[in-house]
């Protein structure tokens, strides 16, 4: 008889799914799991907070395009972890969360007064695609398959499994277990190119149109379809764009591309298009819900939508052709069909006119870069210096309020997947964990986080985790000693400094570079823009996690150039 623990069985199941990363905070209940991870080629990263551990897993998943696992200890630990899972659910990223439970004798059902007892399955259900509790060892492989099937079918998202801690210690006869199937034996691993008849119909619409706009959602990133999307757009002579969360799906220096917050040029290109092709996106709030004035009216503008999730087709905008497919093969098939109907067109018609409209957005940015206020580094120039220092394939992570708006405005994303930000949640504190997850997924690529000091304050102890795990990410902290976006909101509503005093808007002075050094990282402080480039060079050369504390102009930081576009995009009610 070949006996193994249920903990080892769990790790075997994860390895069969190709899992290579597990995060969490070590707990006695997890020992039966983590003692086996290395043997099966899974790296375990021990964080300082379960919420941060979930964000690390999500950051990894977004860059690696494969699921990671996060584990939480009974009760409070799993509650912390599920707070992080909220982000993966909103953003559509397939992580597996595993929570341990106190012994069934005490908690199933809870007899009252049990320690660390919580109905975590019920807590997880609204924020996952699958949530269940494993009560019998023999059912673990089956329920693991159900979790991964749910997480990776249609629109991706997290799944949750709970296991009583004593179950993990149980020994079972491995020879009597049913086989652990690889992914392609039990679930759909590709939706393919879609219905050929609908591909042909879409090609007819595109070939018959003069003005076309192609819009990328995050499904393009997940499917690794950036090259196919650009090739189709170039052949059609289409203008190109992307949702905020899909930045990098088209390199932002592509001559046909318009920035998500360019409501002038991009808005006109979208509104005037005869046909719009939406790939891997649902056209949410930042996309104006797919309706006027950011898009043309569906009655006069044809819409083609490609998505792996049938529930996303026509969700926020009526469609003329809906294709359920993976973005990569569908775009390749569509390009082949279009090529049979028409030659490559070159530049989009009226591109120059659209660029003239974009100039208004650009002038706002140029004016901001030349401005000064209360003293300190211009936040826009700080962001541009970061962009200029790193190569095209840098993974850029944004975190914060106004700092993120400035980052979006002045930091073009030039490769894919290279951009991490909590778009659907604006989840402060994700930045450092996302960056660490990205570095775990792509150790040979530079990773840089640009964050506000308020957001950075959520999980600064993860710097110790980064140092211990040898994750040399560079963090640039824009320090205004305040919740900057809240100041902007006060000002927008006609209030000022006397109104925000003693309301927690202003923060105590903290030397984030000193904190970094105390935690085993490289740290520097910058007060003038001329100091930033050398500091970035030294940070990279240190080969350690690094924090550059930048004293930004506090007045300018309340006036980010993307604020008006951000406000207008959110004001659209949809079609």
Residue pairs with C-beta under 8 A, 6 or more apart in sequence:
1 173
1 175
2 173
2 174
2 175
3 171
3 172
3 173
3 174
4 12
4 171
4 172
4 174
5 32
5 168
5 169
5 170
5 171
5 172
6 32
6 137
6 140
6 163
6 167
6 168
6 169
6 170
6 171
6 172
7 31
7 32
7 33
7 35
7 36
7 168
7 169
8 32
8 36
9 137
9 140
9 141
9 172
9 174
9 177
10 33
10 98
10 140
10 144
10 163
10 168
11 33
11 36
11 37
11 39
11 40
11 42
12 40
12 180
13 140
13 141
13 144
13 180
14 22
14 40
14 42
14 69
14 96
14 144
15 40
15 41
15 42
16 180
16 181
16 182
16 183
17 67
17 144
17 148
17 183
18 66
18 183
19 42
19 66
19 67
19 68
19 69
19 96
20 41
20 42
20 43
20 64
20 66
20 68
21 42
21 43
21 45
21 57
21 60
21 64
21 68
21 69
21 437
21 440
21 441
22 33
22 34
22 37
22 42
22 43
22 44
22 45
22 68
22 69
22 70
22 71
23 44
23 45
23 46
23 47
23 53
23 54
23 56
23 57
23 68
23 69
23 70
23 71
24 30
24 44
24 46
24 47
24 50
24 53
24 70
24 71
24 72
24 73
24 81
25 46
25 47
25 48
25 49
25 50
25 53
25 72
25 73
25 77
26 34
26 46
27 73
27 74
27 77
27 100
28 165
29 73
29 74
29 100
29 165
29 168
30 71
30 73
30 100
30 168
32 168
32 169
33 71
33 98
33 168
34 44
37 43
37 44
38 44
42 69
43 440
45 53
45 56
45 436
45 440
45 465
45 469
46 465
47 53
47 56
47 433
47 462
47 465
48 459
48 461
48 462
48 464
48 465
49 80
49 459
49 461
49 462
50 70
50 72
50 73
50 77
50 78
50 80
50 81
50 83
50 84
51 80
51 81
51 83
51 84
51 429
51 459
52 84
52 429
52 432
52 433
52 459
52 462
52 465
53 70
53 71
53 72
53 81
53 84
53 433
54 70
54 81
54 82
54 83
54 84
54 85
54 87
54 88
54 95
54 97
54 433
55 84
55 87
55 427
55 429
55 430
55 433
55 434
55 437
55 459
56 68
56 70
56 433
56 434
56 436
56 437
56 440
56 462
57 68
57 69
57 70
57 88
57 95
57 437
58 68
58 84
58 87
58 88
58 91
58 93
58 95
58 430
58 433
58 434
58 437
59 397
59 420
59 430
59 433
59 434
59 435
59 436
59 437
59 438
59 440
59 441
60 68
60 437
60 438
60 440
60 441
61 67
61 68
61 88
61 93
61 94
61 95
61 437
61 441
62 93
62 221
62 417
62 420
62 434
62 437
62 438
62 441
63 395
63 417
63 420
63 437
63 438
63 441
63 442
64 441
64 442
65 221
65 222
65 224
65 417
67 94
67 95
67 96
67 148
67 151
67 152
68 95
68 96
68 437
69 95
69 96
69 97
69 98
70 81
70 84
70 85
70 95
70 96
70 97
70 98
71 81
71 97
71 98
71 99
71 100
72 78
72 79
72 80
72 81
72 82
72 97
72 98
72 99
72 100
72 120
73 99
73 100
73 116
74 99
74 100
74 101
74 102
74 116
74 117
74 118
74 165
75 102
75 115
75 116
75 117
75 118
75 120
76 116
76 118
77 99
78 97
78 99
78 100
78 118
78 120
78 123
78 162
79 118
79 120
79 123
81 97
81 99
82 97
82 99
82 120
82 123
82 124
82 127
82 160
84 433
85 95
85 97
85 124
85 127
85 128
85 158
85 160
86 127
86 425
86 427
87 93
87 422
87 424
87 425
87 427
87 430
88 94
88 95
88 157
88 158
89 127
89 128
89 129
89 157
89 158
90 422
90 424
90 425
90 427
91 218
91 245
91 422
91 423
91 424
91 425
92 155
92 156
92 157
92 218
93 156
93 157
93 158
94 148
94 151
94 152
94 156
94 157
94 158
94 159
95 151
95 158
96 147
96 148
96 151
96 158
96 159
96 160
96 161
97 124
97 128
97 158
97 159
97 160
97 161
98 160
98 161
98 162
98 163
99 120
99 124
99 160
99 161
99 162
99 163
100 162
100 163
100 164
100 165
100 168
101 107
101 108
101 117
101 120
101 133
101 162
101 163
101 164
101 165
102 114
102 115
102 116
102 117
102 164
102 165
103 164
103 165
103 166
104 135
104 164
104 166
104 167
106 114
106 117
107 114
107 117
107 164
108 135
108 164
110 117
110 119
120 160
120 162
121 131
121 132
121 133
121 160
121 162
122 131
124 131
124 160
124 162
125 131
125 160
127 158
128 150
128 157
128 158
128 159
128 160
129 150
129 151
129 157
129 158
129 159
130 146
130 147
130 149
130 150
130 151
130 159
130 160
131 159
131 160
131 161
131 162
132 143
132 146
132 147
132 160
132 161
132 162
133 161
133 162
133 163
134 140
134 143
134 161
134 162
134 163
134 167
135 164
135 167
137 167
137 170
137 172
138 172
138 177
140 163
141 177
141 178
141 180
141 181
142 178
143 161
144 161
145 181
145 186
145 187
147 159
147 160
147 161
148 159
148 183
148 187
149 186
149 187
150 157
150 159
151 157
151 158
151 159
152 183
152 187
152 189
153 187
153 188
154 308
154 309
154 310
154 311
154 312
155 307
155 308
155 309
155 311
155 312
156 222
183 189
190 326
190 329
191 308
191 324
191 325
191 326
192 325
192 326
192 329
192 330
193 199
193 325
193 326
193 329
193 330
193 332
193 333
194 306
194 323
194 324
194 325
194 329
194 330
194 333
195 323
195 324
196 333
198 321
198 322
198 323
199 323
199 330
199 333
199 334
199 337
200 337
201 321
202 277
202 304
202 321
202 323
202 334
202 337
203 334
203 337
203 338
203 340
203 341
204 341
205 275
205 302
205 304
205 320
205 321
206 212
206 236
206 275
206 277
206 304
206 334
206 338
207 338
207 341
207 342
209 273
209 274
209 275
209 302
210 274
210 349
211 272
211 273
211 274
211 275
211 348
211 349
211 350
212 236
212 237
212 238
212 239
212 273
212 274
212 275
212 276
212 277
212 348
213 238
213 239
213 240
213 241
213 269
213 270
213 273
213 275
213 276
213 277
214 229
214 232
214 233
214 236
214 238
214 239
214 240
214 241
214 276
214 277
214 279
215 240
215 241
215 242
215 243
215 270
215 276
215 277
215 278
215 279
215 281
215 283
215 287
216 226
216 229
216 240
216 241
216 242
216 243
216 246
216 249
216 250
216 279
216 280
216 281
217 242
217 243
217 245
217 246
217 249
217 278
217 279
217 280
217 281
217 282
217 283
217 307
218 243
218 245
218 246
218 249
218 280
218 281
219 225
219 279
219 280
219 281
219 306
219 307
219 308
219 327
220 226
220 229
220 242
220 246
220 249
220 279
220 280
220 281
220 327
220 416
221 246
221 248
221 249
221 280
221 416
221 417
222 280
222 327
223 280
223 308
223 326
223 327
223 328
224 328
224 416
225 249
225 279
225 280
225 326
225 327
225 328
225 331
226 248
226 249
226 250
226 251
226 416
228 327
228 328
228 331
228 332
228 335
229 240
229 249
229 250
229 279
229 327
229 331
230 240
230 250
230 251
230 254
231 331
231 335
232 238
232 277
232 331
232 334
232 335
232 338
233 239
233 240
233 250
233 256
234 256
234 344
235 335
235 338
235 339
235 344
235 345
236 338
236 345
237 344
237 345
237 346
237 347
237 348
237 349
238 256
238 277
238 348
239 256
239 257
239 258
239 266
239 269
239 270
239 273
239 348
239 351
239 354
240 250
240 254
240 256
240 257
240 258
241 250
241 257
241 258
241 259
241 260
241 266
241 269
241 270
242 248
242 249
242 250
242 257
242 260
243 260
243 281
243 283
243 284
243 286
243 287
243 423
244 260
244 261
244 286
244 408
244 421
244 423
245 421
245 423
245 424
246 280
246 281
247 260
247 408
247 413
247 419
248 413
248 414
248 415
248 416
248 417
248 418
248 419
249 416
250 256
250 257
251 257
251 392
251 413
251 414
251 415
251 416
252 259
252 412
252 413
252 414
253 412
253 414
255 347
255 351
256 347
256 348
256 351
258 265
258 266
258 269
258 354
258 358
259 266
259 358
259 361
260 266
260 286
260 408
261 361
261 408
261 409
261 562
261 565
261 566
261 569
262 358
262 361
262 565
263 294
263 361
263 565
263 568
263 569
264 357
264 358
264 360
264 361
265 354
265 355
265 356
265 357
265 358
265 359
265 361
266 354
266 358
267 293
267 294
267 357
268 353
268 354
268 357
269 348
269 350
269 354
270 276
270 294
270 295
270 296
271 292
271 293
271 294
271 295
271 296
272 296
272 350
273 296
273 301
274 301
274 302
275 301
275 302
275 303
275 304
276 295
276 296
276 301
276 302
276 303
276 304
277 304
277 305
277 306
278 290
278 303
278 304
278 305
278 306
278 317
279 305
279 306
279 307
279 327
279 330
279 331
280 306
280 307
280 308
280 327
281 287
281 307
282 307
282 312
282 315
282 316
283 289
283 290
283 295
283 315
283 316
283 317
284 316
284 424
285 569
285 570
285 572
286 423
286 569
286 570
287 294
287 316
287 569
288 294
288 295
288 569
288 572
288 574
289 316
289 317
289 572
289 573
289 574
289 575
290 303
290 316
290 317
290 574
290 575
291 297
291 298
291 316
291 317
291 572
291 574
291 575
292 575
293 572
294 569
294 572
295 301
295 317
295 575
297 575
298 317
298 318
298 575
302 320
302 321
303 317
303 318
303 319
303 320
303 321
304 319
304 320
304 321
304 322
304 323
305 312
305 313
305 314
305 317
305 319
305 321
305 322
305 323
306 323
306 325
306 327
306 330
306 331
306 334
307 313
307 322
307 323
307 324
307 325
308 324
308 325
308 326
308 327
309 324
310 324
313 319
313 322
313 323
313 324
314 322
316 574
316 575
317 575
318 575
323 330
348 354
361 565
364 561
364 564
365 380
365 409
365 410
365 561
368 378
368 380
368 409
368 556
368 559
368 561
369 378
369 380
369 381
369 384
369 410
371 378
371 556
372 378
372 553
372 556
373 553
373 554
373 555
373 556
373 559
374 553
374 554
374 555
374 556
375 553
376 527
376 551
376 552
376 553
376 554
377 526
377 527
377 528
377 529
377 532
377 550
377 551
377 552
377 553
378 529
378 552
378 553
378 556
379 402
379 403
379 406
379 478
379 552
379 553
379 556
379 557
379 560
380 406
380 409
380 410
380 556
380 561
381 529
382 406
382 450
382 476
382 478
382 529
382 532
382 550
382 552
383 406
383 407
383 409
383 410
383 411
383 450
384 410
384 411
385 529
385 532
385 533
385 536
386 411
386 448
386 450
386 476
386 532
386 536
387 410
387 411
387 412
388 533
389 533
389 536
389 537
390 396
390 446
390 448
391 446
392 414
392 415
393 414
393 415
393 418
393 445
393 446
394 418
394 445
394 446
394 447
394 448
395 417
395 418
395 419
395 420
395 435
395 438
395 439
395 442
395 445
395 446
395 447
395 448
396 407
396 411
396 413
396 418
396 419
396 420
396 448
396 450
397 419
397 420
397 421
397 431
397 434
397 435
397 438
397 447
397 448
397 449
397 450
397 451
398 404
398 407
398 408
398 411
398 419
398 420
398 421
398 431
398 449
398 450
398 451
399 421
399 422
399 428
399 429
399 430
399 431
399 432
399 434
399 449
399 450
399 451
399 452
399 455
399 456
400 428
400 431
400 451
400 452
400 454
400 455
400 456
400 478
400 484
400 485
401 426
401 428
401 452
401 454
401 455
401 483
401 484
401 485
401 486
401 488
402 452
402 484
402 485
402 488
402 557
402 558
402 560
402 563
403 450
403 451
403 452
403 455
403 478
403 484
403 557
403 560
404 421
404 426
404 452
405 485
405 560
405 561
405 562
405 563
405 566
406 478
406 557
406 560
406 561
406 562
407 450
408 562
409 560
409 561
409 562
410 561
411 450
413 419
420 430
420 434
420 435
420 438
421 430
422 430
422 434
428 454
428 455
428 458
429 455
429 457
429 458
429 459
431 449
431 451
431 455
431 456
431 475
432 449
432 451
432 456
432 459
432 460
432 462
432 463
432 466
432 473
432 475
433 459
433 462
434 449
435 447
435 448
435 449
435 473
435 475
436 462
436 465
436 466
436 469
436 471
436 473
438 445
438 447
438 473
439 445
439 447
439 466
439 471
439 472
439 473
440 469
440 471
446 474
446 540
447 473
447 474
448 473
448 474
448 475
448 476
449 473
449 474
449 475
449 476
450 476
450 478
451 475
451 476
451 477
451 478
452 477
452 478
452 480
452 484
453 477
453 478
453 479
453 480
453 481
453 507
453 510
453 512
454 482
454 483
454 484
454 507
456 475
456 477
456 512
457 507
457 510
460 512
460 515
460 519
461 519
463 515
463 516
463 519
463 520
463 521
463 545
463 547
464 519
464 520
465 471
466 472
466 473
466 521
466 545
467 519
467 520
467 521
467 544
467 545
468 520
471 545
472 540
472 542
472 543
472 544
472 545
472 546
473 545
473 546
474 536
474 539
474 540
474 545
474 546
474 548
475 516
475 545
475 546
475 547
475 548
476 536
476 548
476 550
477 512
477 547
477 548
477 549
477 550
478 550
478 552
478 557
479 510
479 512
479 549
479 550
479 551
479 552
480 552
480 554
480 557
481 506
481 507
481 508
481 509
481 510
481 554
482 505
482 506
482 507
482 554
482 557
483 504
483 505
483 507
484 557
484 558
486 500
486 505
487 500
487 505
487 558
488 558
488 559
488 560
488 563
490 496
490 499
490 500
490 505
491 558
500 506
511 525
511 549
512 523
512 547
512 549
513 523
513 524
513 525
513 547
513 548
513 549
514 523
515 523
515 547
516 522
516 523
516 545
516 546
516 547
517 523
520 544
520 545
521 544
521 545
521 546
521 547
522 538
522 539
522 542
522 544
522 545
522 546
522 547
523 546
523 547
523 548
523 549
524 535
524 538
524 539
524 546
524 547
524 548
524 549
525 548
525 549
525 550
525 551
526 532
526 535
526 548
526 549
526 550
526 551
527 551
532 548
532 550
535 548
536 548
539 546
539 548
540 546
